[in-house]
Amino acid sequence: MLDAPTAIVPALGTGSGAALLSPAELRVARAAARGLTNREVAELLGLSPRTVQVHLYRLFPKLGIGSRAGLRGALRGWPSEATDSRTPAGSAAHRSGELRTA
């Protein structure tokens, strides 16, 4: 059984605004937008590279993009990780500042 996401975020670039990103998808998207490889994103977030790949596969259509090259532009204007309540303040990524976007 899959756990339901604790929060959802409206996606940009879809026109309808109906598509949503889970908190996990948003974390993966932010890390990938920084230019990290799937393996690097996986290590950073404590996931498998395959899980990162699946998150990216599912979030691209939600953002209306076809590849990771469009991630940075698609995430422009979203709240920064530092002000985003979906990232637990005690998480390793939050403490280290690893997930900040440019």
ABEGO torsion letter per residue (X at the ends): XBBBBABBBBBBGAGAGABBBBAAAAAAAAAAAAGBBAAAAAAAAGBBAAAAAAAAAAAAAAAGBABAAAAAAAABGBBBAAABAABBAABAAAAAGAABBX
